[in-house]
Amino acid sequence: MILAFYFLAVGFFFMVRAIILSSRKQHKQRFANPYIDAHREKMRDDKLYNDYLEFCKLHGELPMDKKGFRDLRSREEDLEMKIKNAIK
């Protein structure tokens, strides 16, 4: 009897835990802000590129051009133009 109650309690615990974890994941996905994500990715890209520049300085090599930087800047400029056109 006690063993059956133990298995029932453990099963209930894991079921509640799974429901709570899945609701947290859905909550994060619902309130995800793409602008914040893009900004964080840009900041991460800038940091990685600066680390790469330091690496090249230490080894006396010429760094490659930063492709990600140009892509993000062009997207920002396109969005600014859309905003300016929408305001007019």
VONU-113474 format. One record per atom (N, C-alpha, C): x negated, y negated, z negated; atom name; residue in one letter. Coordinates in Angstrom, 2 decimals. Example, Ala and Ser with C-alpha at 12.3 -4.5 7.8 and 13.67 -1.06 7.14 Angstrom:
<node c1="-13.19" c2="5.69" c3="-7.80" atomo="N" residuo="A"/>
<node c1="-12.30" c2="4.50" c3="-7.80" atomo="CA" residuo="A"/>
<node c1="-13.20" c2="3.30" c3="-7.80" atomo="C" residuo="A"/>
<node c1="-12.85" c2="2.25" c3="-7.08" atomo="N" residuo="S"/>
<node c1="-13.67" c2="1.06" c3="-7.14" atomo="CA" residuo="S"/>
<node c1="-12.90" c2="-0.03" c3="-7.87" atomo="C" residuo="S"/>
This chain:
<node c1="-0.82" c2="1.20" c3="0.00" atomo="N" residuo="M"/>
<node c1="0.00" c2="0.00" c3="0.00" atomo="CA" residuo="M"/>
<node c1="-0.86" c2="-1.26" c3="0.00" atomo="C" residuo="M"/>
<node c1="-1.85" c2="-1.25" c3="-0.86" atomo="N" residuo="I"/>
<node c1="-2.75" c2="-2.41" c3="-0.94" atomo="CA" residuo="I"/>
<node c1="-3.55" c2="-2.55" c3="0.35" atomo="C" residuo="I"/>
<node c1="-3.97" c2="-1.44" c3="0.92" atomo="N" residuo="L"/>
<node c1="-4.73" c2="-1.46" c3="2.16" atomo="CA" residuo="L"/>
<node c1="-3.90" c2="-2.03" c3="3.31" atomo="C" residuo="L"/>
<node c1="-2.64" c2="-1.67" c3="3.38" atomo="N" residuo="A"/>
<node c1="-1.76" c2="-2.19" c3="4.43" atomo="CA" residuo="A"/>
<node c1="-1.56" c2="-3.70" c3="4.25" atomo="C" residuo="A"/>
<node c1="-1.40" c2="-4.13" c3="3.01" atomo="N" residuo="F"/>
<node c1="-1.26" c2="-5.57" c3="2.75" atomo="CA" residuo="F"/>
<node c1="-2.53" c2="-6.32" c3="3.14" atomo="C" residuo="F"/>
<node c1="-3.69" c2="-5.72" c3="2.88" atomo="N" residuo="Y"/>
<node c1="-4.97" c2="-6.33" c3="3.23" atomo="CA" residuo="Y"/>
<node c1="-5.06" c2="-6.52" c3="4.75" atomo="C" residuo="Y"/>
<node c1="-4.74" c2="-5.47" c3="5.52" atomo="N" residuo="F"/>
<node c1="-4.80" c2="-5.58" c3="6.98" atomo="CA" residuo="F"/>
<node c1="-3.80" c2="-6.59" c3="7.52" atomo="C" residuo="F"/>
<node c1="-2.65" c2="-6.65" c3="6.91" atomo="N" residuo="L"/>
<node c1="-1.64" c2="-7.62" c3="7.31" atomo="CA" residuo="L"/>
<node c1="-2.12" c2="-9.05" c3="7.04" atomo="C" residuo="L"/>
<node c1="-2.73" c2="-9.27" c3="5.89" atomo="N" residuo="A"/>
<node c1="-3.24" c2="-10.60" c3="5.54" atomo="CA" residuo="A"/>
<node c1="-4.38" c2="-11.01" c3="6.46" atomo="C" residuo="A"/>
<node c1="-5.30" c2="-10.10" c3="6.74" atomo="N" residuo="V"/>
<node c1="-6.43" c2="-10.42" c3="7.64" atomo="CA" residuo="V"/>
<node c1="-5.91" c2="-10.72" c3="9.05" atomo="C" residuo="V"/>
<node c1="-4.97" c2="-9.93" c3="9.53" atomo="N" residuo="G"/>
<node c1="-4.39" c2="-10.18" c3="10.85" atomo="CA" residuo="G"/>
<node c1="-3.70" c2="-11.52" c3="10.92" atomo="C" residuo="G"/>
<node c1="-2.96" c2="-11.86" c3="9.87" atomo="N" residuo="F"/>
<node c1="-2.28" c2="-13.15" c3="9.82" atomo="CA" residuo="F"/>
<node c1="-3.29" c2="-14.30" c3="9.81" atomo="C" residuo="F"/>
<node c1="-4.39" c2="-14.13" c3="9.06" atomo="N" residuo="F"/>
<node c1="-5.43" c2="-15.14" c3="9.00" atomo="CA" residuo="F"/>
<node c1="-6.02" c2="-15.40" c3="10.39" atomo="C" residuo="F"/>
<node c1="-6.37" c2="-14.34" c3="11.11" atomo="N" residuo="F"/>
<node c1="-6.97" c2="-14.51" c3="12.43" atomo="CA" residuo="F"/>
<node c1="-5.98" c2="-15.08" c3="13.44" atomo="C" residuo="F"/>
<node c1="-4.71" c2="-14.75" c3="13.30" atomo="N" residuo="M"/>
<node c1="-3.70" c2="-15.30" c3="14.19" atomo="CA" residuo="M"/>
<node c1="-3.54" c2="-16.81" c3="13.97" atomo="C" residuo="M"/>
<node c1="-3.47" c2="-17.23" c3="12.72" atomo="N" residuo="V"/>
<node c1="-3.35" c2="-18.65" c3="12.41" atomo="CA" residuo="V"/>
<node c1="-4.59" c2="-19.40" c3="12.86" atomo="C" residuo="V"/>
<node c1="-5.75" c2="-18.81" c3="12.65" atomo="N" residuo="R"/>
<node c1="-7.01" c2="-19.43" c3="13.06" atomo="CA" residuo="R"/>
<node c1="-7.06" c2="-19.62" c3="14.58" atomo="C" residuo="R"/>
<node c1="-6.62" c2="-18.64" c3="15.34" atomo="N" residuo="A"/>
<node c1="-6.61" c2="-18.74" c3="16.80" atomo="CA" residuo="A"/>
<node c1="-5.65" c2="-19.83" c3="17.26" atomo="C" residuo="A"/>
<node c1="-4.51" c2="-19.94" c3="16.62" atomo="N" residuo="I"/>
<node c1="-3.53" c2="-20.97" c3="16.99" atomo="CA" residuo="I"/>
<node c1="-4.09" c2="-22.36" c3="16.70" atomo="C" residuo="I"/>
<node c1="-4.74" c2="-22.53" c3="15.56" atomo="N" residuo="I"/>
<node c1="-5.30" c2="-23.84" c3="15.20" atomo="CA" residuo="I"/>
<node c1="-6.42" c2="-24.22" c3="16.16" atomo="C" residuo="I"/>
<node c1="-7.30" c2="-23.28" c3="16.48" atomo="N" residuo="L"/>
<node c1="-8.41" c2="-23.59" c3="17.39" atomo="CA" residuo="L"/>
<node c1="-7.91" c2="-23.93" c3="18.79" atomo="C" residuo="L"/>
<node c1="-6.90" c2="-23.24" c3="19.26" atomo="N" residuo="S"/>
<node c1="-6.39" c2="-23.54" c3="20.60" atomo="CA" residuo="S"/>
<node c1="-5.68" c2="-24.89" c3="20.63" atomo="C" residuo="S"/>
<node c1="-5.00" c2="-25.26" c3="19.54" atomo="N" residuo="S"/>
<node c1="-4.34" c2="-26.56" c3="19.52" atomo="CA" residuo="S"/>
<node c1="-5.35" c2="-27.69" c3="19.47" atomo="C" residuo="S"/>
<node c1="-6.46" c2="-27.49" c3="18.78" atomo="N" residuo="R"/>
<node c1="-7.52" c2="-28.51" c3="18.76" atomo="CA" residuo="R"/>
<node c1="-8.11" c2="-28.71" c3="20.15" atomo="C" residuo="R"/>
<node c1="-8.32" c2="-27.61" c3="20.86" atomo="N" residuo="K"/>
<node c1="-8.89" c2="-27.71" c3="22.20" atomo="CA" residuo="K"/>
<node c1="-7.93" c2="-28.46" c3="23.13" atomo="C" residuo="K"/>
<node c1="-6.63" c2="-28.16" c3="23.03" atomo="N" residuo="Q"/>
<node c1="-5.63" c2="-28.86" c3="23.85" atomo="CA" residuo="Q"/>
<node c1="-5.57" c2="-30.33" c3="23.48" atomo="C" residuo="Q"/>
<node c1="-5.70" c2="-30.64" c3="22.20" atomo="N" residuo="H"/>
<node c1="-5.66" c2="-32.03" c3="21.74" atomo="CA" residuo="H"/>
<node c1="-6.84" c2="-32.81" c3="22.33" atomo="C" residuo="H"/>
<node c1="-8.02" c2="-32.22" c3="22.35" atomo="N" residuo="K"/>
<node c1="-9.18" c2="-32.89" c3="22.92" atomo="CA" residuo="K"/>
<node c1="-9.01" c2="-33.10" c3="24.42" atomo="C" residuo="K"/>
<node c1="-8.44" c2="-32.12" c3="25.10" atomo="N" residuo="Q"/>
<node c1="-8.26" c2="-32.26" c3="26.54" atomo="CA" residuo="Q"/>
<node c1="-7.23" c2="-33.31" c3="26.88" atomo="C" residuo="Q"/>
<node c1="-6.20" c2="-33.44" c3="26.06" atomo="N" residuo="R"/>
<node c1="-5.15" c2="-34.42" c3="26.31" atomo="CA" residuo="R"/>
<node c1="-5.66" c2="-35.84" c3="26.19" atomo="C" residuo="R"/>
<node c1="-6.54" c2="-36.09" c3="25.23" atomo="N" residuo="F"/>
<node c1="-6.99" c2="-37.44" c3="24.97" atomo="CA" residuo="F"/>
<node c1="-8.39" c2="-37.72" c3="25.51" atomo="C" residuo="F"/>
<node c1="-8.84" c2="-36.93" c3="26.45" atomo="N" residuo="A"/>
<node c1="-10.14" c2="-37.17" c3="27.06" atomo="CA" residuo="A"/>
<node c1="-10.05" c2="-38.42" c3="27.94" atomo="C" residuo="A"/>
<node c1="-11.04" c2="-39.28" c3="27.81" atomo="N" residuo="N"/>
<node c1="-11.06" c2="-40.52" c3="28.58" atomo="CA" residuo="N"/>
<node c1="-12.15" c2="-40.39" c3="29.64" atomo="C" residuo="N"/>
<node c1="-11.78" c2="-40.41" c3="30.91" atomo="N" residuo="P"/>
<node c1="-12.78" c2="-40.24" c3="31.97" atomo="CA" residuo="P"/>
<node c1="-13.79" c2="-41.38" c3="32.02" atomo="C" residuo="P"/>
<node c1="-13.40" c2="-42.57" c3="31.60" atomo="N" residuo="Y"/>
<node c1="-14.33" c2="-43.69" c3="31.63" atomo="CA" residuo="Y"/>
<node c1="-15.42" c2="-43.51" c3="30.57" atomo="C" residuo="Y"/>
<node c1="-15.03" c2="-43.03" c3="29.41" atomo="N" residuo="I"/>
<node c1="-16.02" c2="-42.78" c3="28.36" atomo="CA" residuo="I"/>
<node c1="-16.94" c2="-41.65" c3="28.78" atomo="C" residuo="I"/>
<node c1="-16.38" c2="-40.61" c3="29.39" atomo="N" residuo="D"/>
<node c1="-17.21" c2="-39.50" c3="29.86" atomo="CA" residuo="D"/>
<node c1="-18.21" c2="-39.97" c3="30.92" atomo="C" residuo="D"/>
<node c1="-17.76" c2="-40.80" c3="31.84" atomo="N" residuo="A"/>
<node c1="-18.65" c2="-41.31" c3="32.89" atomo="CA" residuo="A"/>
<node c1="-19.74" c2="-42.18" c3="32.29" atomo="C" residuo="A"/>
<node c1="-19.39" c2="-42.99" c3="31.29" atomo="N" residuo="H"/>
<node c1="-20.39" c2="-43.85" c3="30.64" atomo="CA" residuo="H"/>
<node c1="-21.42" c2="-43.00" c3="29.89" atomo="C" residuo="H"/>
<node c1="-20.95" c2="-41.98" c3="29.19" atomo="N" residuo="R"/>
<node c1="-21.89" c2="-41.10" c3="28.48" atomo="CA" residuo="R"/>
<node c1="-22.82" c2="-40.39" c3="29.45" atomo="C" residuo="R"/>
<node c1="-22.28" c2="-39.95" c3="30.59" atomo="N" residuo="E"/>
<node c1="-23.10" c2="-39.27" c3="31.59" atomo="CA" residuo="E"/>
<node c1="-24.13" c2="-40.24" c3="32.17" atomo="C" residuo="E"/>
<node c1="-23.74" c2="-41.49" c3="32.39" atomo="N" residuo="K"/>
<node c1="-24.68" c2="-42.49" c3="32.90" atomo="CA" residuo="K"/>
<node c1="-25.80" c2="-42.75" c3="31.90" atomo="C" residuo="K"/>
<node c1="-25.43" c2="-42.88" c3="30.62" atomo="N" residuo="M"/>
<node c1="-26.42" c2="-43.12" c3="29.58" atomo="CA" residuo="M"/>
<node c1="-27.39" c2="-41.93" c3="29.46" atomo="C" residuo="M"/>
<node c1="-26.84" c2="-40.73" c3="29.57" atomo="N" residuo="R"/>
<node c1="-27.67" c2="-39.52" c3="29.51" atomo="CA" residuo="R"/>
<node c1="-28.61" c2="-39.48" c3="30.72" atomo="C" residuo="R"/>
<node c1="-28.10" c2="-39.83" c3="31.89" atomo="N" residuo="D"/>
<node c1="-28.91" c2="-39.85" c3="33.10" atomo="CA" residuo="D"/>
<node c1="-30.04" c2="-40.88" c3="32.99" atomo="C" residuo="D"/>
<node c1="-29.73" c2="-42.05" c3="32.44" atomo="N" residuo="D"/>
<node c1="-30.75" c2="-43.08" c3="32.25" atomo="CA" residuo="D"/>
<node c1="-31.85" c2="-42.59" c3="31.31" atomo="C" residuo="D"/>
<node c1="-31.45" c2="-41.95" c3="30.22" atomo="N" residuo="K"/>
<node c1="-32.43" c2="-41.46" c3="29.26" atomo="CA" residuo="K"/>
<node c1="-33.33" c2="-40.39" c3="29.88" atomo="C" residuo="K"/>
<node c1="-32.72" c2="-39.46" c3="30.61" atomo="N" residuo="L"/>
<node c1="-33.50" c2="-38.41" c3="31.26" atomo="CA" residuo="L"/>
<node c1="-34.46" c2="-38.99" c3="32.29" atomo="C" residuo="L"/>
<node c1="-34.02" c2="-40.00" c3="33.02" atomo="N" residuo="Y"/>
<node c1="-34.89" c2="-40.60" c3="34.02" atomo="CA" residuo="Y"/>
<node c1="-36.05" c2="-41.35" c3="33.35" atomo="C" residuo="Y"/>
<node c1="-35.78" c2="-42.03" c3="32.24" atomo="N" residuo="N"/>
<node c1="-36.87" c2="-42.70" c3="31.52" atomo="CA" residuo="N"/>
<node c1="-37.88" c2="-41.69" c3="30.97" atomo="C" residuo="N"/>
<node c1="-37.39" c2="-40.56" c3="30.48" atomo="N" residuo="D"/>
<node c1="-38.31" c2="-39.50" c3="30.04" atomo="CA" residuo="D"/>
<node c1="-39.15" c2="-38.99" c3="31.21" atomo="C" residuo="D"/>
<node c1="-38.52" c2="-38.87" c3="32.36" atomo="N" residuo="Y"/>
<node c1="-39.23" c2="-38.43" c3="33.56" atomo="CA" residuo="Y"/>
<node c1="-40.31" c2="-39.45" c3="33.96" atomo="C" residuo="Y"/>
<node c1="-39.99" c2="-40.73" c3="33.85" atomo="N" residuo="L"/>
<node c1="-40.98" c2="-41.76" c3="34.17" atomo="CA" residuo="L"/>
<node c1="-42.18" c2="-41.69" c3="33.24" atomo="C" residuo="L"/>
<node c1="-41.93" c2="-41.47" c3="31.95" atomo="N" residuo="E"/>
<node c1="-43.02" c2="-41.34" c3="30.98" atomo="CA" residuo="E"/>
<node c1="-43.88" c2="-40.12" c3="31.31" atomo="C" residuo="E"/>
<node c1="-43.24" c2="-39.02" c3="31.70" atomo="N" residuo="F"/>
<node c1="-43.96" c2="-37.81" c3="32.09" atomo="CA" residuo="F"/>
<node c1="-44.87" c2="-38.10" c3="33.29" atomo="C" residuo="F"/>
<node c1="-44.34" c2="-38.82" c3="34.27" atomo="N" residuo="C"/>
<node c1="-45.14" c2="-39.15" c3="35.46" atomo="CA" residuo="C"/>
<node c1="-46.30" c2="-40.07" c3="35.12" atomo="C" residuo="C"/>
<node c1="-46.09" c2="-41.00" c3="34.19" atomo="N" residuo="K"/>
<node c1="-47.18" c2="-41.90" c3="33.77" atomo="CA" residuo="K"/>
<node c1="-48.30" c2="-41.11" c3="33.09" atomo="C" residuo="K"/>
<node c1="-47.92" c2="-40.16" c3="32.26" atomo="N" residuo="L"/>
<node c1="-48.93" c2="-39.36" c3="31.55" atomo="CA" residuo="L"/>
<node c1="-49.75" c2="-38.51" c3="32.51" atomo="C" residuo="L"/>
<node c1="-49.14" c2="-38.01" c3="33.57" atomo="N" residuo="H"/>
<node c1="-49.83" c2="-37.14" c3="34.49" atomo="CA" residuo="H"/>
<node c1="-50.34" c2="-37.86" c3="35.74" atomo="C" residuo="H"/>
<node c1="-50.15" c2="-39.17" c3="35.81" atomo="N" residuo="G"/>
<node c1="-50.66" c2="-39.96" c3="36.93" atomo="CA" residuo="G"/>
<node c1="-50.00" c2="-39.63" c3="38.26" atomo="C" residuo="G"/>
<node c1="-48.73" c2="-39.32" c3="38.23" atomo="N" residuo="E"/>
<node c1="-48.01" c2="-38.99" c3="39.46" atomo="CA" residuo="E"/>
<node c1="-47.00" c2="-40.08" c3="39.78" atomo="C" residuo="E"/>
<node c1="-46.62" c2="-40.15" c3="41.05" atomo="N" residuo="L"/>
<node c1="-45.59" c2="-41.10" c3="41.47" atomo="CA" residuo="L"/>
<node c1="-44.21" c2="-40.47" c3="41.23" atomo="C" residuo="L"/>
<node c1="-43.31" c2="-41.20" c3="40.59" atomo="N" residuo="P"/>
<node c1="-41.98" c2="-40.63" c3="40.34" atomo="CA" residuo="P"/>
<node c1="-41.12" c2="-40.65" c3="41.60" atomo="C" residuo="P"/>
<node c1="-40.17" c2="-39.71" c3="41.64" atomo="N" residuo="M"/>
<node c1="-39.20" c2="-39.69" c3="42.73" atomo="CA" residuo="M"/>
<node c1="-38.15" c2="-40.75" c3="42.47" atomo="C" residuo="M"/>
<node c1="-37.41" c2="-41.07" c3="43.51" atomo="N" residuo="D"/>
<node c1="-36.33" c2="-42.04" c3="43.39" atomo="CA" residuo="D"/>
<node c1="-35.19" c2="-41.46" c3="42.57" atomo="C" residuo="D"/>
<node c1="-34.50" c2="-42.32" c3="41.87" atomo="N" residuo="K"/>
<node c1="-33.40" c2="-41.87" c3="41.01" atomo="CA" residuo="K"/>
<node c1="-32.10" c2="-41.85" c3="41.80" atomo="C" residuo="K"/>
<node c1="-31.68" c2="-40.65" c3="42.21" atomo="N" residuo="K"/>
<node c1="-30.48" c2="-40.52" c3="43.05" atomo="CA" residuo="K"/>
<node c1="-29.21" c2="-40.74" c3="42.24" atomo="C" residuo="K"/>
<node c1="-29.16" c2="-40.17" c3="41.06" atomo="N" residuo="G"/>
<node c1="-27.97" c2="-40.30" c3="40.23" atomo="CA" residuo="G"/>
<node c1="-27.67" c2="-41.73" c3="39.87" atomo="C" residuo="G"/>
<node c1="-28.70" c2="-42.52" c3="39.66" atomo="N" residuo="F"/>
<node c1="-28.54" c2="-43.93" c3="39.32" atomo="CA" residuo="F"/>
<node c1="-27.85" c2="-44.66" c3="40.46" atomo="C" residuo="F"/>
<node c1="-28.28" c2="-44.41" c3="41.66" atomo="N" residuo="R"/>
<node c1="-27.67" c2="-45.08" c3="42.82" atomo="CA" residuo="R"/>
<node c1="-26.22" c2="-44.67" c3="43.01" atomo="C" residuo="R"/>
<node c1="-25.94" c2="-43.39" c3="42.81" atomo="N" residuo="D"/>
<node c1="-24.56" c2="-42.90" c3="42.96" atomo="CA" residuo="D"/>
<node c1="-23.62" c2="-43.57" c3="41.96" atomo="C" residuo="D"/>
<node c1="-24.04" c2="-43.63" c3="40.70" atomo="N" residuo="L"/>
<node c1="-23.20" c2="-44.25" c3="39.68" atomo="CA" residuo="L"/>
<node c1="-23.01" c2="-45.74" c3="39.93" atomo="C" residuo="L"/>
<node c1="-24.08" c2="-46.40" c3="40.33" atomo="N" residuo="R"/>
<node c1="-23.98" c2="-47.84" c3="40.61" atomo="CA" residuo="R"/>
<node c1="-23.03" c2="-48.10" c3="41.77" atomo="C" residuo="R"/>
<node c1="-23.10" c2="-47.27" c3="42.81" atomo="N" residuo="S"/>
<node c1="-22.20" c2="-47.48" c3="43.95" atomo="CA" residuo="S"/>
<node c1="-20.75" c2="-47.22" c3="43.56" atomo="C" residuo="S"/>
<node c1="-20.52" c2="-46.23" c3="42.69" atomo="N" residuo="R"/>
<node c1="-19.16" c2="-45.99" c3="42.21" atomo="CA" residuo="R"/>
<node c1="-18.65" c2="-47.17" c3="41.38" atomo="C" residuo="R"/>
<node c1="-19.52" c2="-47.71" c3="40.52" atomo="N" residuo="E"/>
<node c1="-19.13" c2="-48.86" c3="39.71" atomo="CA" residuo="E"/>
<node c1="-18.80" c2="-50.06" c3="40.59" atomo="C" residuo="E"/>
<node c1="-19.62" c2="-50.30" c3="41.61" atomo="N" residuo="E"/>
<node c1="-19.37" c2="-51.42" c3="42.51" atomo="CA" residuo="E"/>
<node c1="-18.06" c2="-51.23" c3="43.27" atomo="C" residuo="E"/>
<node c1="-17.78" c2="-49.98" c3="43.69" atomo="N" residuo="D"/>
<node c1="-16.51" c2="-49.71" c3="44.38" atomo="CA" residuo="D"/>
<node c1="-15.32" c2="-49.96" c3="43.45" atomo="C" residuo="D"/>
<node c1="-15.42" c2="-49.53" c3="42.20" atomo="N" residuo="L"/>
<node c1="-14.34" c2="-49.75" c3="41.25" atomo="CA" residuo="L"/>
<node c1="-14.16" c2="-51.23" c3="40.96" atomo="C" residuo="L"/>
<node c1="-15.26" c2="-51.98" c3="40.84" atomo="N" residuo="E"/>
<node c1="-15.15" c2="-53.42" c3="40.62" atomo="CA" residuo="E"/>
<node c1="-14.46" c2="-54.12" c3="41.78" atomo="C" residuo="E"/>
<node c1="-14.78" c2="-53.68" c3="43.00" atomo="N" residuo="M"/>
<node c1="-14.13" c2="-54.27" c3="44.17" atomo="CA" residuo="M"/>
<node c1="-12.64" c2="-53.96" c3="44.19" atomo="C" residuo="M"/>
<node c1="-12.28" c2="-52.73" c3="43.82" atomo="N" residuo="K"/>
<node c1="-10.87" c2="-52.36" c3="43.76" atomo="CA" residuo="K"/>
<node c1="-10.13" c2="-53.19" c3="42.72" atomo="C" residuo="K"/>
<node c1="-10.78" c2="-53.41" c3="41.58" atomo="N" residuo="I"/>
<node c1="-10.15" c2="-54.20" c3="40.52" atomo="CA" residuo="I"/>
<node c1="-9.99" c2="-55.65" c3="40.97" atomo="C" residuo="I"/>
<node c1="-11.02" c2="-56.21" c3="41.60" atomo="N" residuo="K"/>
<node c1="-10.94" c2="-57.57" c3="42.07" atomo="CA" residuo="K"/>
<node c1="-9.84" c2="-57.72" c3="43.13" atomo="C" residuo="K"/>
<node c1="-9.74" c2="-56.74" c3="44.02" atomo="N" residuo="N"/>
<node c1="-8.71" c2="-56.78" c3="45.07" atomo="CA" residuo="N"/>
<node c1="-7.31" c2="-56.62" c3="44.47" atomo="C" residuo="N"/>
<node c1="-7.19" c2="-55.82" c3="43.41" atomo="N" residuo="A"/>
<node c1="-5.89" c2="-55.62" c3="42.76" atomo="CA" residuo="A"/>
<node c1="-5.45" c2="-56.88" c3="42.02" atomo="C" residuo="A"/>
<node c1="-6.40" c2="-57.62" c3="41.48" atomo="N" residuo="I"/>
<node c1="-6.07" c2="-58.85" c3="40.74" atomo="CA" residuo="I"/>
<node c1="-5.62" c2="-59.94" c3="41.69" atomo="C" residuo="I"/>
<node c1="-6.17" c2="-59.99" c3="42.88" atomo="N" residuo="K"/>
<node c1="-5.83" c2="-61.06" c3="43.84" atomo="CA" residuo="K"/>
<node c1="-4.42" c2="-61.02" c3="44.27" atomo="C" residuo="K"/>
